[in-house]
Structure formats: structure tokens, C-alpha cells
Amino acid sequence: MNLAWQMSALAATDTALPQPGMLWCLPFACMLMAIALFPLIPRLSHWWEHNRSKLAVSLVLGMIVCGYYAFGRSASGGLSPNMAALGALLRHAVLDDYVPFIVLLLSLYTISGGIRLSGDIPAHPATNAGFLLLGAVLANLIGTTGASVLLVRPLLQINAERRHTVHTFVFFIFLVSNIGGCLLPIGDPPLFLGYLRGVPFLWTLALFPLWFVAVATVLGLYVIVEVLAYRKEPPKSIQRDETLRIPLKLEGKFNFALLALVVLAVAVLVPGQRTPFLSVQVPDVYLREIILLAMAGLSLACTPRVIHRENAFGFGPMGEVACLFIGVFVTMQIPVELLRAQGLSLGIHSPMQFFWATGLLSGLLDNAPTYVVFFELAGILPAQGGTVLGGVATATSQIPVPALLAISAGSVFMGALTYIGNGPNFLVKSIAESRGVPMPGFFGYLLYSGVILVPVFIVMSLIFFR
């Protein structure tokens, strides 16, 4: 991302202009509450299922914020529109954040949708645990969405003969759709937003100790629960599971090469910066996004239609993300601006406070915008003698490393606390239910995460963030 532009965008909200009041945070709050509550309200849930409904809400709330920047940021208080402030808002929120964010997700989703792993092997506890561990690793390479789409269907097929399988797909959401994807910016949306704000591509590898402890602990708890569940399986179910065997088959393998090219493009094609080794400056013309879309188009053109059909591949889920996040990215600009101006008064200073504040809001709302809000807040804190990461797009162009570690871990890990914490959560729930798995409702899932994840996160915060 062009950091020079980022700082000029921040400057567009000149301190000479009136600061927005808390009332102007309502569009952002309404956007997040719509995501959280509309699926749960019987009279609205069917209407909310359509992407056009999500887009309508996003546009209405986004236009309110655009109206404030156009007419509410005038130093004279008149009706003459402040086009500079509106232009800065739209370029910062849409062109610099939203477009790269959506293009990355779209490319990963499209290419991973061209890979099919099929077959049916005995659903032993070791088999299921192996799938979860594989997903936790792949989530860093093809994103939590890509890994979830790739692995959930074969895992459903493998467990089709068993009765007690709900816990497997709940833990799948924990590990594959969330916790696993914290080692690279392409793993989870919050980390990619940090990358767009100047966090180096490989910096997130500093989260490896936290990743290892979280994955090992949650996977160990899964094995205990799975062994107990396996012992409760009726003998007929075990017999069918052992009898019906279809060797695993991987199709669309060339898409792995395209995924590798996506990772390479994201890592080296940073707008306004020089590429490693070649020292060629990357132009600010969406070269990276053009290459990502080309890889996605190549995947669509070369993947046999039968693979897409058997994967039930479609762009509906991506359309949902695109419709929702255009509203999120625009409306969150006001709370971010207020945090720059008043964030120190919140009293959040220590890494542990950042971990829990970011994490709990990520679980209750959505982890991507929550990450951005606390990223901005941490950027105005003094380093207090600790290490600092410079060259990032905060008000001070730096951020304390301990705070960034806590924000990154909190947003990725605790996106697993509820179905609404991260996009793939609902996707896995929907796919599992379509195959007859009675997934828990909102509060049933919350019980799972409260019993399993919260104690793990408490221990981790005491180990890493004291």
C-alpha cells in the first residue's frame, strides 16, 4: 500500500475541521449489528439471505457517512460540499482498502474452488484430527476461506456413516476457519488489512509460538472429545464406516501452482515499493490486483466444469462478503478517526488489554474491522521503551510490537468465538447443515466456544501477554 497516500488521507481530516460526534458512529454500529442480528430475527432472516438486501443496507449506511464527510466537515459549516474530504474518504476506504481486500479473497476463493479432494476412508479419531491439523496449516497458504471450502466437503463425506460428528465441525471452525490462519497475511482478513497498512508480509511469522500453542491445545482437546464420541458410536455405524472405503483423490492440482503465484504476488508486489532482488518499483495501478484476478480467471478457464459442479462452487458467498464489506469499510472511517483523536482516554494500554478487547469484539462483531480500529488505537500509544514497528499507516507511522502481536492474535483467534466472528464460520455451518449435520444454533455454538476456547485464551494471555 502507498503509505504516502495513507498519510495524506489521514491529513484530509484536518484538526481545524470539527471532529465527528459519537452519534456519527451509529452507521458503523448499525452495520455490524445488522450482520450479527438480522440472521437471528425471524421476520428479517429470509430478507437478509439475499445479497441485494445486504448491499442495500451497506449503501444506505455508507451514504450517510459520505454525506457527513461531504457536508459536515466544512470549516464554515455551510452547505458547500467538502469534496476533498469526501474524495479522501472514498479513496482510502474503497480504493486502498476494500478493492485489494476483495480481490485477494476472490482470487483465493476461486482458485481453491477448483481443487477437489474426494473419497471415503474410515473416520477414525486420528483421521479427523489429521484433517484439522492439515487445515490449520493450509489456512496460512490459501486463506481460512480457501482451506475451509477445500476440506469441509471431504471431511463430511468421510464422517457420513457416523452419528456423533457435530463436535468435529465445530472444532473445524475453531482451527481451520480461524486459529490456523495467523502466520501469513493471506491467512485471515484482519492480517491482510494490517499488511495493507504497512505491516511487512513475513512479520506475522512472529505469531508462530502463539499459533503452535493454540493449535496444539485445541487439537488436543478435540482428540479427547473425539475419542469419547467415537466410543459412543453404534456398532452398525462403525461397521458401515469401516466397510465403505473409497481412496482419496485430488483433482485440479494445477491450481496449487496458481495459489503459489498468488502468495508470491501478494508478498512482492507492494504498490510504491521496490520488488526484492530486481529493485523495480511497483506502480500504483493495481498491478498486484490485476495479476490476482488473472490467476483467478486462469483457474476458471482451465478447471474442468465437473470439479466446480461436484464442489457446488458458486460466487454467492463471495457476493455476500463483497456486499457487506463495502458498508463496513466506509462506515468504520468515523470510529477510526475518533480513536485517533480520543483513543488514549479508553485506558487500553497493555498487550493483554489489547488481546481481550480486540478478541471479544472480534467474536461479537467481526474481526476485520475490529482489527483496524485497535490497530489505529495502538498506533497513537507511546512505545514505553518497547520495540516499535515503523512505516505503518497509523497517525504516528508506527505501532508498538507487543500491542500488534496482541491485536493480531486476538482478532484471528477470537473470531472463532461466534458464527459472526469470521466469514468462513457461517460458510462451514451452512455446508455442514446441507449435508445433514445438525450444527448448533448461535447460543449452542457460543457454549462450545465458551467451554473450549475461552479457558485456552485465558491461559495464553497469561503466558504471552502479561
C-alpha positions as CSV (number, residue, x, y, z in Angstrom):
1,M,0.0,0.0,0.0
2,N,1.1,3.5,-0.8
3,L,2.0,4.9,2.7
4,A,2.4,8.4,1.4
5,W,-1.2,8.3,0.3
6,Q,-2.3,6.9,3.6
7,M,-0.8,9.8,5.5
8,S,-2.3,12.3,3.1
9,A,-5.7,10.6,3.6
10,L,-5.3,11.0,7.3
11,A,-4.4,14.6,6.8
12,A,-7.7,15.1,5.0
13,T,-9.5,15.0,8.3
14,D,-7.8,18.2,9.3
15,T,-7.8,19.1,13.0
16,A,-9.1,22.5,12.0
17,L,-12.3,20.8,10.9
18,P,-14.9,19.8,13.5
19,Q,-14.4,16.3,14.9
20,P,-17.4,14.0,14.4
21,G,-19.6,13.4,17.4
22,M,-20.2,9.9,18.8
23,L,-23.6,10.0,17.1
24,W,-21.9,9.6,13.7
25,C,-20.6,6.1,14.8
26,L,-24.1,4.8,14.6
27,P,-23.9,3.8,10.9
28,F,-20.9,1.6,11.8
29,A,-22.7,0.2,14.8
30,C,-25.8,-0.4,12.7
31,M,-23.7,-2.2,10.0
32,L,-22.2,-4.6,12.5
33,M,-25.4,-5.2,14.4
34,A,-27.2,-6.0,11.1
35,I,-24.5,-8.6,10.4
36,A,-24.9,-10.0,13.9
37,L,-28.7,-9.9,14.5
38,F,-30.6,-9.9,11.2
39,P,-29.9,-13.6,10.6
40,L,-31.4,-14.3,14.0
41,I,-34.6,-12.3,13.7
42,P,-37.4,-14.5,12.1
43,R,-39.1,-11.6,10.3
44,L,-35.8,-10.4,8.7
45,S,-33.7,-13.5,8.3
46,H,-35.3,-14.5,4.9
47,W,-35.0,-11.0,3.5
48,W,-31.4,-10.8,4.8
49,E,-30.5,-14.0,2.9
50,H,-30.4,-12.1,-0.4
51,N,-27.2,-10.3,-1.2
52,R,-29.2,-7.4,-2.7
53,S,-30.6,-6.8,0.8
54,K,-27.1,-6.7,2.3
55,L,-25.9,-4.4,-0.4
56,A,-28.9,-2.1,0.2
57,V,-28.1,-1.8,3.9
58,S,-24.4,-1.2,3.1
59,L,-25.1,1.5,0.6
60,V,-27.7,3.3,2.8
61,L,-25.4,3.4,5.8
62,G,-22.3,4.2,3.7
63,M,-24.1,7.1,2.0
64,I,-24.9,8.6,5.5
65,V,-21.2,8.6,6.2
66,C,-20.4,10.0,2.8
67,G,-22.9,12.8,3.4
68,Y,-21.3,13.7,6.7
69,Y,-17.8,13.9,5.1
70,A,-19.2,16.0,2.2
71,F,-21.3,18.4,4.2
72,G,-20.4,18.0,7.9
73,R,-16.6,18.6,7.5
74,S,-16.9,22.2,6.2
75,A,-14.9,24.7,8.3
76,S,-17.6,27.3,7.7
77,G,-20.4,25.0,8.5
78,G,-22.2,25.9,5.2
79,L,-23.9,23.7,2.7
80,S,-21.0,23.8,0.2
81,P,-19.7,20.2,-0.1
82,N,-16.2,19.4,1.0
83,M,-15.2,17.3,-2.0
84,A,-11.6,16.9,-0.7
85,A,-12.7,15.2,2.5
86,L,-15.2,13.0,0.6
87,G,-12.6,12.1,-2.0
88,A,-10.1,11.2,0.7
89,L,-12.7,9.0,2.4
90,L,-13.7,7.1,-0.7
91,R,-10.1,6.6,-1.9
92,H,-8.9,5.5,1.5
93,A,-11.9,3.2,2.3
94,V,-12.7,1.9,-1.2
95,L,-9.7,2.1,-3.4
96,D,-6.9,1.5,-0.9
97,D,-8.6,-1.0,1.4
98,Y,-11.8,-2.5,0.0
99,V,-10.6,-3.3,-3.5
100,P,-7.4,-5.1,-2.6
101,F,-9.2,-6.9,0.3
102,I,-12.0,-8.2,-2.0
103,V,-9.7,-9.1,-4.9
104,L,-7.4,-11.2,-2.6
105,L,-10.4,-13.1,-1.1
106,L,-12.0,-13.6,-4.6
107,S,-8.8,-15.0,-6.0
108,L,-8.2,-17.4,-3.1
109,Y,-11.8,-18.5,-3.1
110,T,-11.9,-19.0,-6.9
111,I,-8.7,-20.9,-7.2
112,S,-9.3,-23.1,-4.1
113,G,-12.8,-23.9,-5.6
114,G,-11.0,-25.5,-8.5
115,I,-9.4,-28.1,-6.2
116,R,-11.4,-31.2,-5.2
117,L,-10.4,-33.7,-2.6
118,S,-12.9,-36.6,-2.7
119,G,-13.0,-40.1,-1.2
120,D,-14.2,-42.0,1.8
121,I,-11.8,-43.5,4.4
122,P,-12.6,-44.7,7.9
123,A,-13.4,-41.8,10.2
124,H,-11.1,-42.7,13.0
125,P,-10.2,-40.0,15.5
126,A,-6.7,-39.9,14.1
127,T,-8.1,-39.3,10.6
128,N,-10.3,-36.4,11.6
129,A,-7.6,-34.9,13.8
130,G,-5.2,-35.1,10.8
131,F,-7.7,-33.2,8.6
132,L,-8.0,-30.5,11.2
133,L,-4.2,-30.2,11.5
134,L,-3.9,-30.1,7.7
135,G,-6.5,-27.4,7.6
136,A,-4.7,-25.3,10.2
137,V,-1.6,-25.4,8.1
138,L,-3.3,-24.8,4.7
139,A,-5.2,-21.8,6.2
140,N,-2.0,-19.8,6.1
141,L,-1.3,-20.7,2.4
142,I,-4.8,-20.4,0.8
143,G,-6.6,-18.4,3.5
144,T,-9.1,-19.6,6.1
145,T,-11.9,-19.4,3.5
146,G,-10.0,-21.4,0.9
147,A,-8.9,-24.1,3.4
148,S,-12.5,-24.3,4.8
149,V,-14.0,-24.7,1.3
150,L,-11.4,-27.3,0.3
151,L,-11.6,-29.5,3.3
152,V,-15.1,-29.4,4.8
153,R,-16.7,-31.4,2.0
154,P,-14.3,-34.4,2.1
155,L,-14.5,-34.3,5.9
156,L,-18.3,-34.5,5.6
157,Q,-18.0,-37.5,3.2
158,I,-15.6,-39.3,5.5
159,N,-17.9,-38.9,8.5
160,A,-21.1,-39.6,6.7
161,E,-21.5,-43.1,8.3
162,R,-21.1,-41.8,11.8
163,R,-23.7,-40.3,14.1
164,H,-21.7,-38.2,16.5
165,T,-20.0,-35.7,14.3
166,V,-21.2,-32.2,15.3
167,H,-18.2,-31.6,17.5
168,T,-15.8,-32.3,14.6
169,F,-17.2,-29.4,12.5
170,V,-17.4,-27.1,15.5
171,F,-13.6,-27.7,16.0
172,F,-13.1,-27.4,12.3
173,I,-14.4,-23.8,12.6
174,F,-12.2,-23.2,15.5
175,L,-9.0,-24.4,13.9
176,V,-9.3,-24.2,10.1
177,S,-11.7,-21.2,9.7
178,N,-9.9,-19.1,12.4
179,I,-7.0,-20.0,14.6
180,G,-4.9,-21.7,11.9
181,G,-4.6,-18.7,9.6
182,C,-2.4,-16.4,11.6
183,L,1.0,-16.9,10.1
184,L,0.7,-15.0,6.8
185,P,-1.4,-12.0,5.8
186,I,-3.3,-14.1,3.3
187,G,-4.4,-16.4,6.1
188,D,-7.1,-14.3,7.7
189,P,-8.7,-10.9,6.6
190,P,-7.6,-8.9,9.6
191,L,-3.9,-9.7,8.9
192,F,-4.3,-8.7,5.3
193,L,-5.7,-5.4,6.4
194,G,-2.6,-5.0,8.5
195,Y,-0.4,-5.8,5.5
196,L,-2.2,-3.1,3.5
197,R,-1.3,-0.7,6.3
198,G,2.4,-1.4,6.0
199,V,3.0,-4.4,8.2
200,P,5.7,-6.5,6.4
201,F,4.5,-9.7,4.7
202,L,6.6,-12.1,6.8
203,W,6.2,-10.2,10.1
204,T,3.2,-12.3,11.1
205,L,5.5,-15.3,11.4
206,A,6.3,-13.8,14.8
207,L,2.9,-15.3,15.8
208,F,4.2,-18.8,15.4
209,P,4.7,-19.6,19.1
210,L,1.1,-18.5,19.7
211,W,-0.1,-20.5,16.7
212,F,1.7,-23.6,17.9
213,V,0.3,-23.4,21.4
214,A,-3.2,-22.6,20.3
215,V,-3.4,-25.3,17.6
216,A,-1.7,-27.9,19.8
217,T,-4.0,-27.2,22.7
218,V,-7.3,-27.0,20.8
219,L,-6.4,-30.1,18.7
220,G,-5.5,-32.0,21.9
221,L,-8.9,-31.1,23.4
222,Y,-10.5,-32.2,20.1
223,V,-8.8,-35.6,20.3
224,I,-10.2,-36.2,23.8
225,V,-13.7,-35.2,22.8
226,E,-13.5,-37.2,19.5
227,V,-12.3,-40.4,21.2
228,L,-15.2,-40.2,23.7
229,A,-17.6,-39.6,20.8
230,Y,-16.2,-42.5,18.8
231,R,-16.7,-44.9,21.7
232,K,-20.4,-43.9,21.7
233,E,-20.9,-44.8,18.0
234,P,-23.4,-47.6,17.4
235,P,-21.6,-50.8,16.2
236,K,-23.6,-50.6,12.9
237,S,-22.3,-47.2,12.2
238,I,-18.7,-48.3,12.8
239,Q,-19.2,-51.3,10.6
240,R,-20.5,-49.2,7.7
241,D,-17.7,-46.7,8.2
242,E,-15.1,-49.4,8.0
243,T,-16.7,-51.2,5.1
244,L,-17.3,-48.3,2.7
245,R,-13.9,-47.2,1.5
246,I,-13.1,-45.0,-1.5
247,P,-9.5,-43.9,-1.9
248,L,-8.8,-40.2,-1.5
249,K,-8.5,-38.5,-4.9
250,L,-7.1,-35.0,-5.5
251,E,-8.3,-33.2,-8.7
252,G,-7.4,-29.8,-10.1
253,K,-3.8,-30.0,-8.7
254,F,-2.6,-27.3,-11.1
255,N,-4.5,-24.8,-9.0
256,F,-1.9,-25.2,-6.3
257,A,0.6,-23.6,-8.7
258,L,-1.8,-20.7,-9.1
259,L,-2.1,-20.3,-5.4
260,A,1.7,-20.2,-5.1
261,L,1.7,-17.4,-7.6
262,V,-1.0,-15.5,-5.6
263,V,1.2,-15.8,-2.5
264,L,4.2,-14.6,-4.4
265,A,2.3,-11.6,-5.9
266,V,1.0,-10.5,-2.5
267,A,4.4,-10.8,-1.0
268,V,6.5,-8.9,-3.5
269,L,4.1,-6.6,-5.4
270,V,3.6,-3.8,-2.9
271,P,2.4,-0.6,-4.6
272,G,5.0,2.2,-4.4
273,Q,7.8,-0.1,-3.2
274,R,10.7,-1.9,-4.9
275,T,10.5,-5.6,-5.5
276,P,13.1,-7.9,-3.9
277,F,16.1,-8.8,-6.0
278,L,15.0,-6.9,-9.1
279,S,14.7,-3.5,-7.4
280,V,11.9,-2.5,-9.7
281,Q,9.4,-0.1,-8.3
282,V,5.8,-1.4,-8.3
283,P,3.5,1.2,-9.9
284,D,0.4,2.4,-8.0
285,V,-2.0,1.0,-10.7
286,Y,-3.4,-2.1,-9.0
287,L,-0.7,-4.3,-10.7
288,R,-1.0,-6.8,-7.9
289,E,-4.8,-7.0,-8.1
290,I,-4.7,-7.4,-11.9
291,I,-2.3,-10.4,-11.5
292,L,-4.5,-11.9,-8.8
293,L,-7.6,-11.6,-11.0
294,A,-5.7,-13.1,-13.9
295,M,-4.8,-16.1,-11.8
296,A,-8.4,-16.5,-10.8
297,G,-9.6,-16.2,-14.4
298,L,-7.0,-18.7,-15.5
299,S,-8.3,-21.1,-12.8
300,L,-11.9,-20.7,-14.0
301,A,-10.9,-21.2,-17.6
302,C,-8.7,-24.3,-17.0
303,T,-10.6,-26.1,-14.3
304,P,-13.0,-28.8,-15.6
305,R,-16.6,-27.9,-15.0
306,V,-17.2,-31.2,-13.3
307,I,-14.9,-30.2,-10.5
308,H,-16.8,-27.0,-9.9
309,R,-20.1,-28.9,-10.1
310,E,-19.1,-31.5,-7.6
311,N,-17.7,-28.8,-5.3
312,A,-21.0,-26.9,-5.6
313,F,-18.9,-23.9,-6.5
314,G,-20.6,-20.6,-6.9
315,F,-19.9,-16.9,-6.2
316,G,-22.8,-16.4,-3.8
317,P,-20.6,-16.5,-0.7
318,M,-18.1,-14.0,-2.2
319,G,-21.0,-11.8,-3.3
320,E,-22.2,-11.7,0.3
321,V,-18.7,-10.7,1.6
322,A,-18.4,-8.0,-1.1
323,C,-21.9,-6.6,-0.3
324,L,-21.3,-6.4,3.4
325,F,-17.8,-5.1,3.5
326,I,-18.3,-2.2,1.2
327,G,-20.5,-0.8,4.0
328,V,-18.2,-1.9,6.8
329,F,-15.1,-0.2,5.2
330,V,-16.9,3.1,4.6
331,T,-18.8,3.4,7.9
332,M,-15.8,2.4,10.0
333,Q,-13.9,5.5,9.0
334,I,-15.6,7.7,11.6
335,P,-14.9,5.5,14.7
336,V,-11.3,5.1,13.4
337,E,-11.0,8.9,13.2
338,L,-12.4,9.2,16.7
339,L,-9.9,6.6,18.0
340,R,-7.0,8.6,16.6
341,A,-8.3,11.7,18.4
342,Q,-9.6,10.2,21.7
343,G,-8.2,6.7,21.9
344,L,-5.9,7.3,24.8
345,S,-8.9,8.1,27.0
346,L,-10.1,4.4,26.6
347,G,-7.5,3.2,29.1
348,I,-6.4,0.3,26.9
349,H,-2.6,0.3,27.1
350,S,-1.2,-3.2,27.9
351,P,-0.9,-6.1,25.4
352,M,-3.3,-8.2,27.5
353,Q,-5.9,-5.5,27.3
354,F,-5.5,-5.2,23.5
355,F,-5.7,-9.0,23.2
356,W,-9.0,-9.3,25.1
357,A,-10.6,-6.0,23.8
358,T,-9.8,-6.9,20.2
359,G,-10.7,-10.5,20.6
360,L,-14.0,-10.1,22.4
361,L,-15.2,-7.5,19.9
362,S,-14.0,-9.7,17.0
363,G,-16.1,-12.6,18.3
364,L,-19.2,-10.4,18.9
365,L,-19.0,-8.3,15.8
366,D,-16.5,-9.1,13.0
367,N,-12.7,-9.5,13.3
368,A,-11.6,-7.5,10.2
369,P,-13.0,-4.0,11.1
370,T,-12.2,-4.7,14.8
371,Y,-8.6,-5.3,13.9
372,V,-8.4,-1.9,12.1
373,V,-10.0,0.0,15.0
374,F,-7.5,-1.3,17.6
375,F,-4.6,-1.1,15.1
376,E,-5.3,2.6,14.8
377,L,-5.6,3.0,18.6
378,A,-2.3,1.2,19.2
379,G,-0.6,3.5,16.7
380,I,-1.1,6.6,18.9
381,L,0.3,4.9,22.1
382,P,3.8,5.7,23.3
383,A,6.2,2.8,22.9
384,Q,7.1,2.9,26.6
385,G,10.6,1.5,25.9
386,G,9.4,-1.5,23.9
387,T,10.1,-2.4,20.3
388,V,8.3,-0.4,17.6
389,L,7.3,-1.3,14.1
390,G,7.7,1.7,11.8
391,G,6.4,2.6,8.4
392,V,2.8,1.6,9.1
393,A,-0.3,3.7,8.3
394,T,-1.2,5.0,11.7
395,A,-1.3,8.6,12.9
396,T,2.3,8.2,14.2
397,S,3.6,6.0,11.4
398,Q,4.5,3.4,14.0
399,I,3.0,0.8,16.3
400,P,4.3,-1.0,19.4
401,V,5.2,-4.6,18.5
402,P,3.7,-6.1,21.7
403,A,0.4,-4.4,21.0
404,L,0.4,-5.5,17.4
405,L,1.0,-9.1,18.4
406,A,-1.9,-9.0,20.8
407,I,-4.2,-7.3,18.3
408,S,-3.3,-9.8,15.6
409,A,-3.7,-12.9,17.8
410,G,-6.9,-11.6,19.4
411,S,-8.7,-10.8,16.1
412,V,-7.7,-14.1,14.5
413,F,-8.2,-16.4,17.4
414,M,-11.3,-15.0,18.9
415,G,-13.1,-14.7,15.5
416,A,-13.9,-18.3,16.4
417,L,-16.0,-17.4,19.4
418,T,-19.2,-17.0,17.5
419,Y,-20.6,-17.7,14.0
420,I,-20.4,-14.0,13.2
421,G,-16.8,-13.5,14.1
422,N,-15.3,-14.5,10.8
423,G,-16.8,-15.1,7.3
424,P,-15.9,-18.8,6.9
425,N,-17.8,-19.7,10.1
426,F,-21.2,-19.3,8.6
427,L,-20.0,-20.9,5.4
428,V,-18.9,-24.1,7.1
429,K,-22.1,-24.2,9.2
430,S,-24.2,-23.8,6.0
431,I,-22.4,-26.6,4.1
432,A,-22.5,-29.0,7.1
433,E,-26.2,-28.4,7.6
434,S,-26.8,-29.0,3.9
435,R,-25.3,-32.5,4.4
436,G,-27.5,-33.3,7.4
437,V,-25.2,-32.4,10.3
438,P,-27.3,-30.7,13.0
439,M,-25.0,-27.8,13.7
440,P,-25.7,-25.9,17.0
441,G,-27.5,-22.6,16.9
442,F,-26.0,-19.3,17.8
443,F,-26.1,-19.8,21.5
444,G,-25.3,-23.5,21.3
445,Y,-22.1,-22.7,19.4
446,L,-21.3,-20.0,21.9
447,L,-21.5,-22.7,24.6
448,Y,-18.9,-24.7,22.8
449,S,-16.5,-21.8,22.3
450,G,-17.0,-20.7,25.9
451,V,-16.2,-24.1,27.3
452,I,-13.4,-24.9,24.9
453,L,-11.8,-21.7,23.7
454,V,-12.1,-19.2,26.5
455,P,-10.0,-21.2,29.0
456,V,-7.4,-21.7,26.3
457,F,-7.2,-18.0,25.6
458,I,-7.0,-17.1,29.3
459,V,-4.0,-19.3,29.7
460,M,-2.4,-18.0,26.5
461,S,-2.9,-14.4,27.6
462,L,-1.2,-15.2,30.9
463,I,1.7,-16.8,29.1
464,F,2.3,-14.4,26.2
465,F,0.8,-11.0,27.3
466,R,1.4,-10.5,31.0
